[in-house]
Amino acid sequence: MKKILVFGSSNTDMVIQTEHLPLPGETILGGKFTMHAGGKGANQAVAAARMGGNVTFIAKVGNDLFGQQARQQFVTEGITTDYILTDPDHPSGVALITVDNKGENSIVVASGSNATLSPSDVSAAIELIDSDTVVLLQLEIPIPTVEYIIEQSNSRRAQVILNPAPANSLHKEIYNYLYLLTPNETELSLLTNTLVNDIPSAERAAQILHKRGVKNIIVTMGATGALWYSGTDSQLIPAPKVDAIDTTGAGDIFNGVLCVFLAEGYSLPEAIHYACQASSISVTRMGAQSSAPYRKELQKA
């Protein structure tokens, strides 16, 4: 198996479950409050580790209780934590999440130490990267750091996967270095300045990204499944039908699991099949990292 390096954010999620998402100026009483480990990078690292991946997580946490708890949780999950830094000047990241009775969510993130992860902070971890590496990133850390990691990973012939969440602009040449880009429909709309609301529009938008240089695009489409587009192939891999109670972290679970099956040499359609399974399981549970399934829970294709 190839080694998996996940560069990204670590947050503590503070979640309130309520009947509906509040309107501007509205106060809703009677919600249920819970706290979960989160952050897109951390979620993806945990999801990959639970699938049996050889995972190293590179991040920055604050010198506080949240940071200490996160570090210990990663060790418990079997993740290599040698390259997680501590920021003495900024708190660990937190996310405030509201989840309605349909499982839809609204999220506000205070990035804290995640926003200070610099290229020099990740330089030691970069030395681990070679052609037997899958590198997974998101956009909850500074864009210059993301672009530096992508450039360095490409030069070392690693397989680079970017989950462009939250959606943000990148230098045009960066797209040429990506083996795989994994936006959801909203992110794909923002990246291509087109409306994506069904499979044909998703395929048209994926063509735009392919022309920019991305080798493969996987559009995650919630309960519908995931659309893979490579320029020569286009395929929709359906998701199992489930009753969702919390969609928080579903995309992160998808990306983490996808990386493990690619690292093991599965084809993209096969890897997407298992990632859709895992993501569907996760939305039947509360939380982000806590909802990530273990490998034994997946059904063979």
C-alpha positions, 0 to 999 in steps of 0.5 A: 500500500502507498502511504497517505499524507493528509495535510489540513485542518483540525477543529472541535465541532460544537453541534446543536440539533434543532427542528430547522436551521434558523433564519436571520435574527431568529432564536430557536429554543430546545436544541440538543448540544454535543461536541465532536472532533472535526476539521476537514483534514482531521476527518479525512485522516481518521476516515482513512485510518479506519479503513486501514490506511497508512496515514500521516496527518500534518496540521497545526493546533493551539496550545490548549485543551482542544489541541491536546485532545485532538492529538491524543485522538489521532494517536488512538486512531493509529495516525502518525502525529510526528508532524502536527505542530503547536501554535503558541499564539493562536487557539485551536480551530472550532466550528459551530454547526447547526443540524436540522431534522432532515440532516442538513447543516449550517457551519461557521468555522473559526480557523485559529491555528489552522490559518497559520500553517505555513509552507515552512511548517510543512517542509519537514513532512514534504521530505516524506513524499515520493512516488509511493505517496497519496497526498490529500488536501483541502482548503481550510488551511492557507491557499499559499501553503496548499499550492506549495504542497501541491507543487512539491508533491507533483515534483516528487511524482506523488498522486495528488488529490485536492478536495476544494472545500471550502471552494476558493480560487487557485493559480491556474497552473496548479490544476495541471498538478492534480491527479484528482479534484473532488468538489461537491455540486456547490463547490463545482459551481463556484470553481467553474462559474456555472450552475450545477444542479444535475448530472448533465450540468455536473458533467459540463462543469467537470469538462471545464476543470479537465480543460484546465489540466485536472486529470480526474474529477469526482463530483460528490452529489449527496444521495445521488452518488458520485460522478467520475469524469476523466475526459475519456470516461464519465460514470455515475457511481450510485450511493446506497439509499439511507435515512440521513440524520447528519450530513456533517463530514460526509464529504470528508469520509468520502475523500479519506476512504477514496484515498485508501482504496486508491493507495491499495491499487483499486481502480477509480470506479472501485474506489468511488464505490467504497467511498460512497458506501462509507459516506452513506453509512456516516450520514446515519450517525451524528458527528464528523470523525465519530461517524466514520465507519470501519472497514469491516462495515463495508460490503464487497462490490 
